[in-house]
C-alpha cells in the first residue's frame, strides 16, 4: 500500500496548517485556556475553508474529497489542539443545516460523553439526564450521559487522526527543546537517555501514522480499531516523554505540553475503549486462525 501523499493532499495539509497557525496559534491557544469558550468566528472560517464539508459531494456544495483527506485535516487540528466538537460537526454535514458552513455547531454523544453540550446548536443522541462533569482537559467541557451511544468507526478514525497530530507535535517540541536546552556545556539532546526518549517518540508516531493512513484507505472497522490503539499510545506516551525531556519546565502551567497530555487522555476515553478495541482485534485473530490439525 502506497502512503506517499499526492501533491493535492500535501497542499491541503499545508493549507489547513497555515489557517490554524494564523487563527489558532499559541497566543489564541493560551487565550482559550484562560477564557474557555467556542470561537464562533473561527468556526465559520473553518466552514468557509471547507474543513467540515471535505467529504460532502461537490454536487451538494461540498469539497468532494474522501476519508484520507479528512484524516489529514484532522491530524492538523490535533497538532494545533483546536477546540470544539470538530468530529461531531464534520459527521453532521449533509444532515444538519449550517454544519458545512460552520454556522451550526453540532455536539454528539460518543460513548457516555458529550462535548460542548451547552454551546451546541444541535445535539445528536440522547442527552436526557446529562450531568456536567469536570474535564481533565481545560479546553473541552464535558457532560456524562446515562445511555451509551454505539461507536462510530469514522468518528473513531478522525479522533485517531487528532491523536496522531498531537503525538507529532509533542515529538517536535521534545526535539526542539533537546536541541536548545544546555546542561554541562552541551545540548541535552547529546545525552543518551534523551536521545532514546526522542527516538521512541518518533517510532511510535510513524507506526501510528502508517496505521491511521491505512485505515483511512480501507475504512475497515478492525483497521480503525488498530489505528486508534496505536494513535492513543503515541499521543499519551509521547506527551509523557515530552514532559520528561522538558524536565521541571514541562510540568508548569505555562508549558503547552500538559495540554497535549490532557487532550490525549480525553480522546483515548471517547467512544470505544482500548479494552473493547483489543477484544475486537483478538476475536478477529481467533476467527482467522487455522483450526487444529487432524
MIDRENVO-378793 format. One record per residue (C-alpha): residue in one letter; chain; x, y, z. Coordinates in steps of 0.2 Angstrom, whole numbers, plus 2048, in hexadecimal, padded with zeros to 3 digits. Example, Ala and Ser with C-alpha at 12.3 -4.5 7.8 and 13.67 -1.06 7.14 Angstrom:
residuo:A cadena:A xx:83E yy:7EA zz:827
residuo:S cadena:A xx:844 yy:7FB zz:824
***
This chain:
residuo:X cadena:A xx:800 yy:800 zz:800
residuo:X cadena:A xx:807 yy:811 zz:7FB
residuo:X cadena:A xx:806 yy:81E zz:808
residuo:X cadena:A xx:80F yy:82C zz:7FE
residuo:X cadena:A xx:804 yy:83B zz:7FE
residuo:X cadena:A xx:7FF yy:843 zz:7EE
residuo:X cadena:A xx:803 yy:855 zz:7EA
residuo:X cadena:A xx:7F1 yy:85A zz:7ED
residuo:X cadena:A xx:7F1 yy:851 zz:7FE
residuo:X cadena:A xx:801 yy:85A zz:803
residuo:X cadena:A xx:7F9 yy:86A zz:7FE
residuo:X cadena:A xx:7EA yy:867 zz:808
residuo:X cadena:A xx:7F4 yy:862 zz:817
residuo:X cadena:A xx:7FF yy:872 zz:815
residuo:X cadena:A xx:7EF yy:87D zz:813
residuo:X cadena:A xx:7E7 yy:876 zz:823
residuo:X cadena:A xx:7F7 yy:879 zz:82D
residuo:X cadena:A xx:7F9 yy:88B zz:826
residuo:X cadena:A xx:7E7 yy:88F zz:82B
residuo:X cadena:A xx:7E9 yy:888 zz:83C
residuo:X cadena:A xx:7FA yy:890 zz:83F
residuo:X cadena:A xx:7F2 yy:8A0 zz:83B
residuo:X cadena:A xx:7E1 yy:89E zz:844
residuo:X cadena:A xx:7E6 yy:893 zz:852
residuo:X cadena:A xx:7F8 yy:895 zz:856
residuo:X cadena:A xx:800 yy:894 zz:867
residuo:X cadena:A xx:7F9 yy:8A5 zz:86C
residuo:X cadena:A xx:7E7 yy:8A0 zz:868
residuo:X cadena:A xx:7EA yy:88F zz:870
residuo:X cadena:A xx:7EF yy:897 zz:880
residuo:X cadena:A xx:7E1 yy:8A4 zz:87F
residuo:X cadena:A xx:7D5 yy:895 zz:87E
residuo:X cadena:A xx:7DC yy:88D zz:88D
residuo:X cadena:A xx:7DA yy:89D zz:897
residuo:X cadena:A xx:7C8 yy:8A0 zz:891
residuo:X cadena:A xx:7C1 yy:890 zz:88A
residuo:X cadena:A xx:7B3 yy:892 zz:87D
residuo:X cadena:A xx:7AF yy:88E zz:86B
residuo:X cadena:A xx:7B6 yy:89A zz:85F
residuo:X cadena:A xx:7A7 yy:89C zz:853
residuo:X cadena:A xx:7B1 yy:8A7 zz:846
residuo:X cadena:A xx:7BE yy:899 zz:845
residuo:X cadena:A xx:7B1 yy:88C zz:843
residuo:X cadena:A xx:7A9 yy:895 zz:834
residuo:X cadena:A xx:7BB yy:898 zz:82D
residuo:X cadena:A xx:7BE yy:885 zz:82E
residuo:X cadena:A xx:7AD yy:883 zz:825
residuo:X cadena:A xx:7B2 yy:88F zz:817
residuo:X cadena:A xx:7C2 yy:886 zz:815
residuo:X cadena:A xx:7B9 yy:876 zz:812
residuo:X cadena:A xx:7BF yy:86D zz:822
residuo:X cadena:A xx:7AE yy:866 zz:826
residuo:X cadena:A xx:7A8 yy:863 zz:815
residuo:X cadena:A xx:7B8 yy:85A zz:80F
residuo:X cadena:A xx:7AF yy:849 zz:80B
residuo:X cadena:A xx:79E yy:851 zz:805
residuo:X cadena:A xx:79C yy:84F zz:7F2
residuo:X cadena:A xx:79F yy:85E zz:7E8
residuo:X cadena:A xx:78D yy:85C zz:7E1
residuo:X cadena:A xx:787 yy:860 zz:7F3
residuo:X cadena:A xx:792 yy:86F zz:7F5
residuo:X cadena:A xx:7A1 yy:865 zz:7FD
residuo:X cadena:A xx:7B3 yy:863 zz:7F9
residuo:X cadena:A xx:7B1 yy:851 zz:7F2
residuo:X cadena:A xx:7C0 yy:849 zz:7FA
residuo:X cadena:A xx:7C1 yy:839 zz:804
residuo:X cadena:A xx:7C6 yy:832 zz:815
residuo:X cadena:A xx:7D9 yy:833 zz:812
residuo:X cadena:A xx:7D7 yy:845 zz:80F
residuo:X cadena:A xx:7CC yy:847 zz:81F
residuo:X cadena:A xx:7D9 yy:83E zz:829
residuo:X cadena:A xx:7E7 yy:84A zz:823
residuo:X cadena:A xx:7DC yy:859 zz:828
residuo:X cadena:A xx:7D8 yy:852 zz:839
residuo:X cadena:A xx:7EA yy:84D zz:83C
residuo:X cadena:A xx:7EE yy:860 zz:83A
residuo:X cadena:A xx:7E0 yy:864 zz:846
residuo:X cadena:A xx:7E7 yy:858 zz:853
residuo:X cadena:A xx:7F9 yy:860 zz:851
residuo:X cadena:A xx:7F2 yy:871 zz:855
residuo:X cadena:A xx:7E7 yy:86B zz:863
residuo:X cadena:A xx:7D8 yy:873 zz:85A
residuo:X cadena:A xx:7C9 yy:874 zz:866
residuo:X cadena:A xx:7B7 yy:870 zz:862
residuo:X cadena:A xx:7AC yy:861 zz:85D
residuo:X cadena:A xx:7B5 yy:85F zz:84D
residuo:X cadena:A xx:7B1 yy:84D zz:849
residuo:X cadena:A xx:79F yy:84F zz:84E
residuo:X cadena:A xx:79D yy:85E zz:842
residuo:X cadena:A xx:7A6 yy:856 zz:834
residuo:X cadena:A xx:79C yy:846 zz:835
residuo:X cadena:A xx:78B yy:850 zz:835
residuo:X cadena:A xx:78F yy:859 zz:825
residuo:X cadena:A xx:781 yy:855 zz:818
residuo:X cadena:A xx:775 yy:851 zz:826
residuo:X cadena:A xx:775 yy:861 zz:831
residuo:X cadena:A xx:772 yy:871 zz:828
residuo:X cadena:A xx:781 yy:87D zz:82B
residuo:X cadena:A xx:78D yy:870 zz:830
residuo:X cadena:A xx:797 yy:871 zz:820
residuo:X cadena:A xx:799 yy:884 zz:821
residuo:X cadena:A xx:79D yy:884 zz:833
residuo:X cadena:A xx:78D yy:88E zz:837
residuo:X cadena:A xx:787 yy:87F zz:842
residuo:X cadena:A xx:791 yy:877 zz:850
residuo:X cadena:A xx:78D yy:865 zz:852
residuo:X cadena:A xx:790 yy:85A zz:862
residuo:X cadena:A xx:78D yy:847 zz:862
residuo:X cadena:A xx:78D yy:83A zz:86F
residuo:X cadena:A xx:79D yy:82F zz:86E
residuo:X cadena:A xx:79D yy:821 zz:879
residuo:X cadena:A xx:797 yy:828 zz:88A
residuo:X cadena:A xx:79E yy:83A zz:887
residuo:X cadena:A xx:798 yy:849 zz:87D
residuo:X cadena:A xx:7A3 yy:858 zz:87A
residuo:X cadena:A xx:79E yy:86A zz:879
residuo:X cadena:A xx:78C yy:866 zz:87D
residuo:X cadena:A xx:788 yy:877 zz:884
residuo:X cadena:A xx:78F yy:880 zz:874
residuo:X cadena:A xx:788 yy:875 zz:867
residuo:X cadena:A xx:77A yy:87A zz:85B
residuo:X cadena:A xx:775 yy:868 zz:858
residuo:X cadena:A xx:778 yy:859 zz:862
residuo:X cadena:A xx:778 yy:847 zz:85B
residuo:X cadena:A xx:774 yy:839 zz:867
residuo:X cadena:A xx:76A yy:837 zz:877
residuo:X cadena:A xx:770 yy:844 zz:884
residuo:X cadena:A xx:762 yy:841 zz:890
residuo:X cadena:A xx:769 yy:842 zz:8A1
residuo:X cadena:A xx:77A yy:849 zz:89B
residuo:X cadena:A xx:785 yy:84F zz:8AA
residuo:X cadena:A xx:793 yy:85C zz:8A9
residuo:X cadena:A xx:7A3 yy:855 zz:8AE
residuo:X cadena:A xx:7B5 yy:85B zz:8B1
residuo:X cadena:A xx:7C0 yy:859 zz:8A2
residuo:X cadena:A xx:7D2 yy:854 zz:8A3
residuo:X cadena:A xx:7D4 yy:85F zz:894
residuo:X cadena:A xx:7D1 yy:871 zz:898
residuo:X cadena:A xx:7CD yy:874 zz:886
residuo:X cadena:A xx:7BF yy:867 zz:884
residuo:X cadena:A xx:7AF yy:869 zz:88F
residuo:X cadena:A xx:7A7 yy:858 zz:892
residuo:X cadena:A xx:796 yy:850 zz:897
residuo:X cadena:A xx:793 yy:83E zz:89B
residuo:X cadena:A xx:783 yy:836 zz:895
residuo:X cadena:A xx:77B yy:826 zz:89C
residuo:X cadena:A xx:779 yy:81D zz:88B
residuo:X cadena:A xx:787 yy:817 zz:881
residuo:X cadena:A xx:788 yy:81C zz:86F
residuo:X cadena:A xx:78F yy:80E zz:863
residuo:X cadena:A xx:7A0 yy:812 zz:85C
residuo:X cadena:A xx:7A1 yy:81B zz:84B
residuo:X cadena:A xx:7B0 yy:814 zz:841
residuo:X cadena:A xx:7B3 yy:824 zz:838
residuo:X cadena:A xx:7B2 yy:82E zz:848
residuo:X cadena:A xx:7BF yy:822 zz:84F
residuo:X cadena:A xx:7CA yy:824 zz:840
residuo:X cadena:A xx:7CA yy:837 zz:840
residuo:X cadena:A xx:7CD yy:837 zz:853
residuo:X cadena:A xx:7DC yy:82C zz:850
residuo:X cadena:A xx:7E2 yy:839 zz:843
residuo:X cadena:A xx:7E1 yy:846 zz:850
residuo:X cadena:A xx:7EB yy:83B zz:85C
residuo:X cadena:A xx:7F8 yy:839 zz:84E
residuo:X cadena:A xx:7F9 yy:84C zz:84C
residuo:X cadena:A xx:7FC yy:84F zz:85E
residuo:X cadena:A xx:809 yy:841 zz:85F
residuo:X cadena:A xx:812 yy:849 zz:850
residuo:X cadena:A xx:812 yy:85A zz:859
residuo:X cadena:A xx:819 yy:853 zz:86A
residuo:X cadena:A xx:826 yy:84A zz:861
residuo:X cadena:A xx:82B yy:85B zz:858
residuo:X cadena:A xx:82B yy:864 zz:869
residuo:X cadena:A xx:836 yy:857 zz:871
residuo:X cadena:A xx:843 yy:858 zz:863
residuo:X cadena:A xx:843 yy:86B zz:862
residuo:X cadena:A xx:846 yy:86C zz:875
residuo:X cadena:A xx:853 yy:85E zz:875
residuo:X cadena:A xx:85C yy:868 zz:868
residuo:X cadena:A xx:85C yy:879 zz:871
residuo:X cadena:A xx:85C yy:875 zz:883
residuo:X cadena:A xx:86E yy:873 zz:88A
residuo:X cadena:A xx:875 yy:86A zz:899
residuo:X cadena:A xx:887 yy:867 zz:89D
residuo:X cadena:A xx:88C yy:872 zz:88E
residuo:X cadena:A xx:883 yy:868 zz:881
residuo:X cadena:A xx:871 yy:866 zz:87A
residuo:X cadena:A xx:867 yy:859 zz:884
residuo:X cadena:A xx:864 yy:850 zz:874
residuo:X cadena:A xx:876 yy:84A zz:874
residuo:X cadena:A xx:872 yy:83F zz:883
residuo:X cadena:A xx:86D yy:82D zz:880
residuo:X cadena:A xx:85E yy:82D zz:88B
residuo:X cadena:A xx:856 yy:83C zz:882
residuo:X cadena:A xx:85B yy:835 zz:871
residuo:X cadena:A xx:851 yy:825 zz:875
residuo:X cadena:A xx:842 yy:82E zz:87B
residuo:X cadena:A xx:841 yy:838 zz:86B
residuo:X cadena:A xx:844 yy:829 zz:860
residuo:X cadena:A xx:837 yy:81F zz:868
residuo:X cadena:A xx:82B yy:82D zz:866
residuo:X cadena:A xx:82F yy:82E zz:853
residuo:X cadena:A xx:82D yy:81B zz:851
residuo:X cadena:A xx:81C yy:81B zz:85A
residuo:X cadena:A xx:816 yy:82A zz:84F
residuo:X cadena:A xx:81B yy:822 zz:83E
residuo:X cadena:A xx:814 yy:811 zz:843
residuo:X cadena:A xx:803 yy:81A zz:847
residuo:X cadena:A xx:804 yy:824 zz:838
residuo:X cadena:A xx:805 yy:814 zz:82D
residuo:X cadena:A xx:7F6 yy:80D zz:836
residuo:X cadena:A xx:7EB yy:81C zz:835
residuo:X cadena:A xx:7EF yy:81F zz:823
residuo:X cadena:A xx:7EC yy:80D zz:81F
residuo:X cadena:A xx:7DB yy:80E zz:828
residuo:X cadena:A xx:7D6 yy:81D zz:81E
residuo:X cadena:A xx:7D9 yy:813 zz:80E
residuo:X cadena:A xx:7D0 yy:803 zz:813
residuo:X cadena:A xx:7C3 yy:80B zz:81F
residuo:X cadena:A xx:7C3 yy:7F9 zz:827
residuo:X cadena:A xx:7BC yy:7FA zz:839
residuo:X cadena:A xx:7CA yy:7EE zz:83F
residuo:X cadena:A xx:7D8 yy:7F9 zz:836
residuo:X cadena:A xx:7D0 yy:808 zz:83F
residuo:X cadena:A xx:7D0 yy:7FF zz:850
residuo:X cadena:A xx:7E3 yy:7FC zz:84D
residuo:X cadena:A xx:7E6 yy:80E zz:848
residuo:X cadena:A xx:7DD yy:814 zz:857
residuo:X cadena:A xx:7E7 yy:809 zz:863
residuo:X cadena:A xx:7F8 yy:80F zz:85B
residuo:X cadena:A xx:7F3 yy:821 zz:85A
residuo:X cadena:A xx:7ED yy:822 zz:86C
residuo:X cadena:A xx:7FE yy:81A zz:871
residuo:X cadena:A xx:808 yy:826 zz:867
residuo:X cadena:A xx:7FF yy:835 zz:86E
residuo:X cadena:A xx:7FE yy:830 zz:880
residuo:X cadena:A xx:810 yy:829 zz:882
residuo:X cadena:A xx:817 yy:836 zz:876
residuo:X cadena:A xx:810 yy:844 zz:881
residuo:X cadena:A xx:817 yy:83C zz:890
residuo:X cadena:A xx:828 yy:83A zz:888
residuo:X cadena:A xx:828 yy:84C zz:883
residuo:X cadena:A xx:825 yy:851 zz:895
residuo:X cadena:A xx:834 yy:847 zz:89A
residuo:X cadena:A xx:83F yy:84F zz:88D
residuo:X cadena:A xx:839 yy:860 zz:893
residuo:X cadena:A xx:83D yy:85C zz:8A5
residuo:X cadena:A xx:835 yy:867 zz:8B2
residuo:X cadena:A xx:831 yy:874 zz:8A5
residuo:X cadena:A xx:825 yy:868 zz:89C
residuo:X cadena:A xx:81A yy:866 zz:8AC
residuo:X cadena:A xx:816 yy:879 zz:8AD
residuo:X cadena:A xx:806 yy:880 zz:8A8
residuo:X cadena:A xx:80E yy:88C zz:89C
residuo:X cadena:A xx:815 yy:87D zz:891
residuo:X cadena:A xx:809 yy:876 zz:884
residuo:X cadena:A xx:80F yy:864 zz:886
residuo:X cadena:A xx:802 yy:860 zz:894
residuo:X cadena:A xx:7F4 yy:866 zz:889
residuo:X cadena:A xx:7F9 yy:859 zz:87C
residuo:X cadena:A xx:7F9 yy:84C zz:88A
residuo:X cadena:A xx:7E8 yy:850 zz:891
residuo:X cadena:A xx:7E0 yy:851 zz:87F
residuo:X cadena:A xx:7E8 yy:840 zz:87B
residuo:X cadena:A xx:7E1 yy:839 zz:88B
residuo:X cadena:A xx:7D0 yy:83F zz:887
residuo:X cadena:A xx:7D0 yy:839 zz:875
residuo:X cadena:A xx:7D6 yy:828 zz:87A
residuo:X cadena:A xx:7C6 yy:826 zz:885
residuo:X cadena:A xx:7BA yy:82B zz:877
residuo:X cadena:A xx:7AF yy:81E zz:86F
residuo:X cadena:A xx:7B7 yy:80D zz:86E
residuo:X cadena:A xx:7C2 yy:809 zz:87D
residuo:X cadena:A xx:7D4 yy:802 zz:87A
residuo:X cadena:A xx:7CE yy:7F2 zz:882
residuo:X cadena:A xx:7BF yy:7F1 zz:876
residuo:X cadena:A xx:7CA yy:7F4 zz:867
residuo:X cadena:A xx:7D6 yy:7E6 zz:86D
residuo:X cadena:A xx:7C8 yy:7DA zz:870
residuo:X cadena:A xx:7C2 yy:7DD zz:85E
residuo:X cadena:A xx:7D3 yy:7DB zz:857
residuo:X cadena:A xx:7D6 yy:7CB zz:861
residuo:X cadena:A xx:7C5 yy:7C4 zz:85B
residuo:X cadena:A xx:7CA yy:7C7 zz:849
residuo:X cadena:A xx:7DB yy:7BF zz:84B
residuo:X cadena:A xx:7D2 yy:7B0 zz:853
residuo:X cadena:A xx:7C6 yy:7AE zz:845
residuo:X cadena:A xx:7D4 yy:7B0 zz:838
residuo:X cadena:A xx:7DF yy:7A3 zz:841
residuo:X cadena:A xx:7E0 yy:792 zz:838
residuo:X cadena:A xx:7D7 yy:784 zz:842
residuo:X cadena:A xx:7E0 yy:775 zz:84A
residuo:X cadena:A xx:7E8 yy:769 zz:83F
residuo:X cadena:A xx:7E1 yy:758 zz:83D
***
